[in-house]
Amino acid sequence: MSVSKAVKGPILLAALGYFVDIYDLILFSIVRIKSLKAIGVPDDALLSNGVHLINMQMIGMLLGGILWGILGDKRGRLSVLLGSILLYSLANIANGFVHSVEAYAILRFIAGLGLAGELGAGVTLVSEIMPKETRGYGTTIVAGVGILGGVAAGLIGDLFDWRTAYFIGGGMGLALLTLRIGVYESGMFEQLRERPVARGDFKTILASPARVLKYVCSIFIGLPIWFILGILVTFSPEFGKALGMPVVPSPARAVMFFYIGCTAGDFFSGVLSQYWRSRRRVVLLFLVLSGALTAVYLLVPLSSLPRFYFLCSMLGIACGYWAMFVTMASEQFGTNIRATVTTTAPNFVRGALVPTTLAFQAAKGRFGILAGTGLVGGVTFALAFLALAQLEETFGKDLDYCD
């Protein structure tokens, strides 16, 4: 087996796995209104039930991130990659059969558990099998191809019945499992098995105040991405009404244009980090851009749908540092806890959408939807900038060590 095949196989599996992961993760945002109406939810309860179901999905991802992360360091990166794909695929097929909000919520929770493992395991595996000077390209391909799943979700969710859209997502995941043939475990992890060191122990992170700070900061730099996607884009119809648009945006179209931009942003951020030989500078640039565009979204009236969707695509480009965020988290820690960190960090960011949406609802009730969202967003961006200032540069860092 040549080195090129050893590298290409895991990158292909991780990239396509993340494609289906993003498709399934975003699909609810797209079919939220029509699926809830189809199971009998009245119009005045669409927002509250939508928030509840998103929160159930995110809680599942939060818990799943811990579970899969620990298993990734104890059992291996590849087993977690395949196990997570199987679980979220079956859950999303079952989602196509729901007839009540209660069943919907349970299955979104289970799907969240499964969705939590794919990205962290994939990025960890790819990071450990590629040369340190070029691994940014590998993780960029995984993220860039994977983000296209959001575009696919936008198209399929808009064109097909919502139940069919769930069946398609689950079917793609099960079909993807056939690619597992010829994909091998990380050699770095295989060598670690022979060493007398604790693997996948969350207490290792908590044992050092410096390590805790580094871990928390690794999470905080990703918070603005899910604030923008989980609130500004997901609830675009509600914002369209508040902005006085004559025709409110379609959430499916808003998500699709966001992910078109995000795909371009992820590729650009990855290539730029290799050119600049820096992760931190790229994340700083994208944080500034996403903050400025959030202000435009909330303060500048957009009278037409094309302008609104263009802004959604620009927000997607600005959120294209997701690949850098996950890569930086992976590069901050040793091989014995790398999968735990790389899997939990993005899922804690996603799980942070729960308190963010609760804060959004509280602020909206007191200050109005636009001012309330601005307040919540301001806090989110402030935390991200402060966190980035605390993190070290990791470009070209040797990953073959333990914490």
Secondary structure per residue as TSV (DSSP state, phi and psi in degrees):
chain	resnum	aa	ss	phi	psi
A	1	M	-	360.0	124.1
A	2	S	-	-75.5	161.0
A	3	V	H	-63.0	-39.5
A	4	S	H	-61.0	-40.5
A	5	K	H	-67.9	-36.9
A	6	A	H	-64.1	-29.0
A	7	V	H	-88.1	-42.9
A	8	K	H	-64.1	-38.6
A	9	G	H	-59.7	-54.5
A	10	P	H	-61.8	-37.6
A	11	I	H	-63.5	-43.5
A	12	L	H	-63.3	-46.4
A	13	L	H	-64.1	-44.5
A	14	A	H	-66.3	-40.4
A	15	A	H	-66.9	-47.1
A	16	L	H	-70.9	-33.4
A	17	G	H	-63.2	-40.7
A	18	Y	H	-70.1	-31.4
A	19	F	H	-57.4	-49.9
A	20	V	H	-70.0	-36.8
A	21	D	H	-56.5	-51.4
A	22	I	H	-65.9	-40.1
A	23	Y	H	-54.5	-52.2
A	24	D	H	-68.7	-35.9
A	25	L	H	-65.2	-40.8
A	26	I	H	-88.7	-19.9
A	27	L	H	-55.6	-39.3
A	28	F	H	-61.3	-39.1
A	29	S	H	-59.3	-31.3
A	30	I	H	-81.7	-41.4
A	31	V	H	-99.1	9.8
A	32	R	H	-50.5	-55.1
A	33	I	H	-68.9	-49.9
A	34	K	H	-71.0	-30.6
A	35	S	H	-73.1	-40.4
A	36	L	H	-67.7	-39.6
A	37	K	H	-62.6	-37.5
A	38	A	H	-66.5	-27.2
A	39	I	T	-99.9	14.6
A	40	G	T	95.1	15.0
A	41	V	-	-79.6	127.3
A	42	P	-	-69.6	160.3
A	43	D	G	-58.3	-38.3
A	44	D	G	-75.4	-4.6
A	45	A	G	-113.0	4.8
A	46	L	H	-64.1	-43.3
A	47	L	H	-67.1	-47.7
A	48	S	H	-65.2	-41.4
A	49	N	H	-69.6	-35.2
A	50	G	H	-63.2	-44.3
A	51	V	H	-61.1	-41.7
A	52	H	H	-60.5	-45.4
A	53	L	H	-69.6	-39.0
A	54	I	H	-62.3	-41.2
A	55	N	H	-64.8	-38.7
A	56	M	H	-62.8	-42.4
A	57	Q	H	-61.8	-43.7
A	58	M	H	-71.0	-34.9
A	59	I	H	-63.7	-41.0
A	60	G	H	-59.9	-40.4
A	61	M	H	-69.1	-35.4
A	62	L	H	-63.3	-48.9
A	63	L	H	-69.6	-39.8
A	64	G	H	-64.4	-34.6
A	65	G	H	-59.7	-41.8
A	66	I	H	-65.9	-47.4
A	67	L	H	-60.8	-54.1
A	68	W	H	-67.6	-34.7
A	69	G	H	-62.6	-46.3
A	70	I	H	-63.9	-43.5
A	71	L	H	-63.3	-34.6
A	72	G	H	-63.1	-33.1
A	73	D	H	-86.8	-23.6
A	74	K	H	-90.5	-43.3
A	75	R	T	-105.7	-21.1
A	76	G	-	126.2	153.0
A	77	R	H	-71.4	-39.2
A	78	L	H	-68.4	-40.4
A	79	S	H	-63.9	-37.7
A	80	V	H	-68.2	-41.3
A	81	L	H	-57.0	-46.8
A	82	L	H	-73.7	-40.0
A	83	G	H	-65.0	-39.3
A	84	S	H	-67.9	-39.6
A	85	I	H	-61.2	-43.4
A	86	L	H	-62.5	-45.0
A	87	L	H	-66.6	-47.5
A	88	Y	H	-70.8	-27.0
A	89	S	H	-67.0	-46.9
A	90	L	H	-64.9	-39.3
A	91	A	H	-64.3	-38.5
A	92	N	H	-75.1	-30.9
A	93	I	H	-62.8	-44.6
A	94	A	H	-63.3	-31.3
A	95	N	H	-59.5	-27.6
A	96	G	T	-71.8	-7.0
A	97	F	T	-108.9	4.0
A	98	V	-	-72.4	150.2
A	99	H	-	-134.2	9.8
A	100	S	S	-147.9	156.6
A	101	V	H	-63.7	-36.5
A	102	E	H	-62.8	-46.5
A	103	A	H	-66.3	-39.8
A	104	Y	H	-57.2	-46.1
A	105	A	H	-64.1	-42.5
A	106	I	H	-62.6	-43.9
A	107	L	H	-72.5	-31.6
A	108	R	H	-66.7	-33.8
A	109	F	H	-64.5	-46.8
A	110	I	H	-65.3	-42.7
A	111	A	H	-59.9	-40.7
A	112	G	H	-59.8	-40.4
A	113	L	H	-56.4	-46.4
A	114	G	H	-69.1	-42.9
A	115	L	H	-63.4	-21.3
A	116	A	H	-68.0	-23.8
A	117	G	H	-94.3	-23.5
A	118	E	H	-65.4	-53.3
A	119	L	H	-63.0	-48.6
A	120	G	H	-61.2	-43.9
A	121	A	H	-65.4	-41.3
A	122	G	H	-65.2	-46.3
A	123	V	H	-66.3	-40.1
A	124	T	H	-62.1	-45.9
A	125	L	H	-61.2	-48.3
A	126	V	H	-65.7	-40.8
A	127	S	H	-61.2	-35.0
A	128	E	H	-85.1	-16.1
A	129	I	H	-100.9	-9.0
A	130	M	S	-102.8	154.0
A	131	P	-	-59.1	145.5
A	132	K	T	-63.3	-28.1
A	133	E	T	-76.4	-20.6
A	134	T	T	-122.8	4.5
A	135	R	H	-64.8	-20.8
A	136	G	H	-60.4	-32.3
A	137	Y	H	-66.8	-39.8
A	138	G	H	-63.5	-47.8
A	139	T	H	-68.9	-28.3
A	140	T	H	-67.2	-41.3
A	141	I	H	-62.9	-43.6
A	142	V	H	-58.7	-49.6
A	143	A	H	-70.7	-42.9
A	144	G	H	-64.5	-46.5
A	145	V	H	-66.7	-41.1
A	146	G	H	-62.4	-40.0
A	147	I	H	-61.0	-27.2
A	148	L	H	-60.1	-18.8
A	149	G	H	-60.5	-30.8
A	150	G	H	-67.5	-36.3
A	151	V	H	-66.2	-44.4
A	152	A	H	-61.0	-40.2
A	153	A	H	-62.8	-39.5
A	154	G	H	-62.6	-43.9
A	155	L	H	-69.3	-49.8
A	156	I	H	-69.3	-40.5
A	157	G	H	-64.7	-27.9
A	158	D	H	-83.9	-32.5
A	159	L	H	-93.1	-26.7
A	160	F	S	-112.0	162.0
A	161	D	-	-59.5	145.9
A	162	W	H	-62.0	-33.8
A	163	R	H	-66.8	-42.9
A	164	T	H	-61.4	-38.4
A	165	A	H	-61.6	-39.7
A	166	Y	H	-66.0	-41.3
A	167	F	H	-62.0	-39.9
A	168	I	H	-62.4	-44.4
A	169	G	H	-61.4	-46.2
A	170	G	H	-63.8	-39.2
A	171	G	H	-65.2	-40.1
A	172	M	H	-61.7	-40.1
A	173	G	H	-64.6	-44.3
A	174	L	H	-65.1	-38.4
A	175	A	H	-64.3	-33.2
A	176	L	H	-64.7	-28.0
A	177	L	G	-63.3	-19.0
A	178	T	G	-68.1	-18.4
A	179	L	G	-77.1	-5.2
A	180	R	G	-65.4	-21.1
A	181	I	T	-66.1	127.0
A	182	G	T	89.9	0.4
A	183	V	-	-100.3	131.4
A	184	Y	-	-116.7	158.7
A	185	E	-	-68.6	156.4
A	186	S	-	-60.6	129.2
A	187	G	H	-64.3	-32.9
A	188	M	H	-61.5	-41.3
A	189	F	H	-70.7	-39.5
A	190	E	H	-61.0	-39.4
A	191	Q	H	-67.3	-33.7
A	192	L	H	-65.9	-31.0
A	193	R	H	-55.9	-31.8
A	194	E	T	-83.9	-5.5
A	195	R	S	-100.7	141.4
A	196	P	-	-79.4	69.1
A	197	V	-	-133.0	143.4
A	198	A	-	-66.7	131.0
A	199	R	-	-116.4	139.1
A	200	G	S	65.1	28.6
A	201	D	-	-98.8	110.8
A	202	F	H	-62.0	-24.5
A	203	K	H	-66.7	-22.0
A	204	T	H	-63.3	-38.0
A	205	I	H	-67.7	-41.8
A	206	L	H	-78.4	-12.1
A	207	A	T	-72.1	-20.0
A	208	S	-	-124.7	125.5
A	209	P	H	-57.0	-37.5
A	210	A	H	-65.1	-37.8
A	211	R	H	-69.6	-38.6
A	212	V	H	-62.8	-45.4
A	213	L	H	-60.8	-43.5
A	214	K	H	-62.8	-39.6
A	215	Y	H	-66.9	-47.0
A	216	V	H	-62.7	-42.1
A	217	C	H	-66.1	-35.4
A	218	S	H	-61.7	-31.5
A	219	I	H	-78.4	-45.0
A	220	F	H	-63.1	-29.9
A	221	I	T	-68.0	-16.7
A	222	G	T	-94.7	-5.1
A	223	L	H	-59.0	-41.3
A	224	P	H	-61.5	-27.8
A	225	I	H	-62.5	-46.5
A	226	W	H	-82.8	-19.3
A	227	F	H	-63.9	-45.5
A	228	I	I	-67.3	-48.2
A	229	L	I	-71.4	-47.3
A	230	G	I	-72.9	-23.1
A	231	I	I	-116.4	-60.4
A	232	L	I	-63.6	-42.3
A	233	V	I	-86.7	-46.5
A	234	T	T	-60.5	-41.0
A	235	F	T	-102.0	34.9
A	236	S	H	-59.2	-33.6
A	237	P	H	-61.8	-40.5
A	238	E	H	-66.9	-38.3
A	239	F	H	-70.3	-34.8
A	240	G	H	-59.9	-42.2
A	241	K	H	-64.0	-44.3
A	242	A	H	-65.4	-30.0
A	243	L	T	-85.3	-0.9
A	244	G	T	75.9	25.4
A	245	M	-	-70.6	134.3
A	246	P	S	-64.5	-32.7
A	247	V	S	-124.1	121.2
A	248	V	-	-74.7	149.5
A	249	P	-	-67.0	153.1
A	250	S	-	-85.3	127.8
A	251	P	H	-61.5	-33.3
A	252	A	H	-62.9	-46.0
A	253	R	H	-66.9	-40.6
A	254	A	H	-61.2	-44.3
A	255	V	H	-66.1	-42.2
A	256	M	H	-60.3	-47.7
A	257	F	H	-67.4	-35.9
A	258	F	H	-58.7	-45.7
A	259	Y	H	-75.9	-27.4
A	260	I	H	-60.1	-46.7
A	261	G	H	-64.7	-40.5
A	262	C	H	-63.6	-37.0
A	263	T	H	-60.6	-48.5
A	264	A	H	-62.0	-42.1
A	265	G	H	-63.5	-40.0
A	266	D	H	-65.3	-44.8
A	267	F	H	-62.7	-43.5
A	268	F	H	-64.6	-44.4
A	269	S	H	-64.3	-38.3
A	270	G	H	-65.7	-46.2
A	271	V	H	-65.8	-39.9
A	272	L	H	-64.5	-37.4
A	273	S	H	-66.8	-33.6
A	274	Q	H	-70.8	-39.3
A	275	Y	H	-68.4	-45.0
A	276	W	H	-79.1	-15.2
A	277	R	T	56.0	44.8
A	278	S	-	-155.6	134.7
A	279	R	S	-88.3	-43.1
A	280	R	H	-62.2	-43.0
A	281	R	H	-64.4	-37.0
A	282	V	H	-67.8	-45.0
A	283	V	H	-62.1	-40.9
A	284	L	H	-60.2	-46.0
A	285	L	H	-58.1	-45.5
A	286	F	H	-73.1	-30.8
A	287	L	H	-65.1	-43.6
A	288	V	H	-62.1	-44.2
A	289	L	H	-64.5	-43.2
A	290	S	H	-68.0	-35.2
A	291	G	H	-65.6	-42.4
A	292	A	H	-64.6	-41.4
A	293	L	H	-71.1	-31.2
A	294	T	H	-63.2	-40.6
A	295	A	H	-62.7	-40.5
A	296	V	H	-62.5	-43.4
A	297	Y	H	-56.5	-43.4
A	298	L	H	-87.8	-21.7
A	299	L	H	-111.6	-22.8
A	300	V	S	-103.4	115.4
A	301	P	-	-63.6	129.1
A	302	L	-	-114.3	110.8
A	303	S	-	-83.3	-16.8
A	304	S	S	-121.9	151.5
A	305	L	H	-63.8	-42.8
A	306	P	H	-56.2	-41.0
A	307	R	H	-66.4	-39.1
A	308	F	H	-64.3	-46.6
A	309	Y	H	-66.8	-33.1
A	310	F	H	-62.8	-41.7
A	311	L	H	-64.2	-38.2
A	312	C	H	-60.7	-40.6
A	313	S	H	-67.5	-36.4
A	314	M	H	-67.4	-38.9
A	315	L	H	-61.4	-37.5
A	316	G	H	-63.0	-43.3
A	317	I	H	-59.6	-44.3
A	318	A	H	-65.0	-28.7
A	319	C	T	-88.2	8.7
A	320	G	T	-74.4	10.7
A	321	Y	T	-90.4	11.4
A	322	W	H	-57.0	-42.9
A	323	A	H	-61.0	-41.9
A	324	M	H	-67.8	-38.3
A	325	F	H	-59.6	-49.0
A	326	V	H	-68.7	-39.9
A	327	T	H	-62.6	-43.4
A	328	M	H	-61.7	-41.1
A	329	A	H	-61.4	-42.8
A	330	S	H	-63.4	-37.7
A	331	E	H	-82.6	-8.4
A	332	Q	T	-81.5	-18.3
A	333	F	S	-130.3	163.2
A	334	G	-	-74.1	167.4
A	335	T	T	-61.5	-30.4
A	336	N	T	-72.8	-18.9
A	337	I	T	-130.1	12.1
A	338	R	H	-64.6	-44.7
A	339	A	H	-65.8	-37.4
A	340	T	H	-59.9	-46.8
A	341	V	H	-68.6	-48.2
A	342	T	H	-66.6	-28.2
A	343	T	H	-86.0	-40.0
A	344	T	H	-75.7	-35.8
A	345	A	H	-57.9	-53.7
A	346	P	H	-65.2	-28.9
A	347	N	H	-78.9	-28.5
A	348	F	H	-68.6	-34.9
A	349	V	H	-62.6	-47.5
A	350	R	H	-63.4	-42.7
A	351	G	H	-65.5	-26.9
A	352	A	T	-65.2	-12.8
A	353	L	H	-64.4	-24.6
A	354	V	H	-63.2	-58.8
A	355	P	H	-64.5	-28.0
A	356	T	H	-66.8	-43.7
A	357	T	H	-68.4	-34.6
A	358	L	H	-65.5	-42.2
A	359	A	H	-65.1	-38.5
A	360	F	H	-60.3	-46.4
A	361	Q	H	-64.6	-41.5
A	362	A	H	-66.5	-45.2
A	363	A	H	-67.9	-35.6
A	364	K	H	-63.1	-40.6
A	365	G	H	-67.2	-29.4
A	366	R	H	-94.4	-39.3
A	367	F	H	-113.6	-5.2
A	368	G	-	95.5	159.1
A	369	I	H	-65.3	-38.2
A	370	L	H	-75.8	-50.4
A	371	A	H	-66.5	-39.6
A	372	G	H	-63.1	-42.3
A	373	T	H	-65.1	-39.4
A	374	G	H	-60.6	-39.8
A	375	L	H	-64.3	-48.6
A	376	V	H	-63.2	-42.2
A	377	G	H	-64.4	-38.3
A	378	G	H	-60.6	-42.5
A	379	V	H	-64.9	-42.4
A	380	T	H	-60.3	-47.1
A	381	F	H	-69.0	-37.0
A	382	A	H	-60.9	-43.1
A	383	L	H	-62.9	-39.4
A	384	A	H	-65.9	-44.5
A	385	F	H	-64.5	-42.2
A	386	L	H	-64.1	-39.7
A	387	A	H	-65.3	-43.9
A	388	L	H	-60.5	-35.5
A	389	A	H	-64.5	-20.8
A	390	Q	H	-92.0	-13.0
A	391	L	S	-91.5	145.5
A	392	E	-	-81.3	159.4
A	393	E	-	-73.9	135.3
A	394	T	-	-120.2	4.8
A	395	F	T	-60.7	130.1
A	396	G	T	73.2	11.2
A	397	K	-	-72.3	137.8
A	398	D	-	-73.5	125.0
A	399	L	-	-95.8	-2.0
A	400	D	-	-87.4	74.3
A	401	Y	-	-156.8	168.1
A	402	C	-	-121.7	150.5
A	403	D	-	-91.6	360.0
